[in-house]
Structure formats: C-alpha cells, structure tokens
Amino acid sequence: MFVMGGGVKGRRVLGGWPGLKPEMLEGPGDLPVWNNYRDILAPVLTQHGADAQSLAQVFPNFPLQPLPLYS
C-alpha cells in the first residue's frame, strides 16, 4: 500500500523484505504479509476524524496496532 498526502511521514518502507528465495515465500510464490491493512487504514481514518469507538465498529474483533504514518 502507498499512503500519500499532507502530514504523512514519507520516504520510508514499513515492513520487511525477506527476499524471493522459495523458502521465504508463502503459497504459490506470494510474499508474506508484514502489515495488516487494518493497521494502515486505522491511522488514515483517525486523521479524518474517526475515534477509538468508531474504529472498533469499523474493525470489530480485531486488536488494532495502528502504524505511525503521520507526523
């Protein structure tokens, strides 16, 4: 995912790069997931006014660990 816009702490990659060796891939050649999409969307929604209660409704039964996307 790419996050762009005002206030975004840019010029960095959040995650890891395990390489493309077969033992590092999952399934039929997929890269492993490093960041859950909900942990990326949560700070975006918060930036646009969502509070903790709203996030709990949007992402029920998921323990959010929002990534530090904004300065």
C-alpha positions in Angstrom: 0.0 0.0 0.0 1.0 3.6 -0.6 -0.1 6.3 1.8 0.3 9.8 0.4 -0.8 13.3 1.4 -0.2 16.1 3.8 1.3 15.1 7.1 2.4 11.7 6.1 5.9 10.7 7.3 7.2 9.7 3.9 10.4 8.3 2.3 10.3 5.0 4.2 9.0 1.5 3.9 7.2 -0.1 6.9 7.7 -3.8 6.8 10.4 -6.2 5.8 12.0 -7.7 2.8 12.6 -11.4 3.1 13.8 -11.8 -0.4 12.4 -14.0 -3.1 14.0 -17.4 -2.2 11.4 -20.1 -2.4 11.7 -20.9 1.4 10.7 -17.2 2.1 7.6 -17.3 0.0 4.1 -18.4 1.0 1.7 -20.5 -1.1 2.4 -20.5 -4.8 5.1 -17.8 -4.6 3.5 -15.0 -2.6 5.4 -12.6 -0.4 4.3 -12.8 3.3 2.1 -10.1 4.8 4.1 -7.8 7.0 1.4 -5.2 7.8 -2.3 -5.9 8.2 -4.3 -3.5 6.1 -6.5 -2.5 9.1 -3.4 -1.2 10.9 -2.7 1.0 7.9 -6.3 2.2 7.4 -6.8 3.0 11.2 -4.5 6.0 11.3 -5.9 7.3 8.0 -9.4 7.1 9.4 -8.2 8.7 12.6 -6.6 11.5 10.6 -10.1 12.1 9.1 -11.9 12.3 12.4 -12.6 8.7 13.5 -12.3 8.0 17.2 -11.5 4.7 19.0 -15.2 3.8 19.3 -15.7 4.3 15.5 -12.6 2.2 14.7 -13.9 -0.6 16.9 -17.1 -0.6 14.9 -15.3 -0.5 11.5 -12.9 -3.2 12.5 -14.8 -5.4 15.0 -12.9 -8.2 16.9 -9.5 -7.0 15.6 -6.8 -5.7 18.0 -5.6 -2.7 16.2 -1.9 -1.8 16.2 -2.0 1.4 14.0 1.2 2.2 12.2 2.8 5.6 12.8 2.0 7.1 9.4 1.6 10.7 10.3 4.0 13.3 11.8 
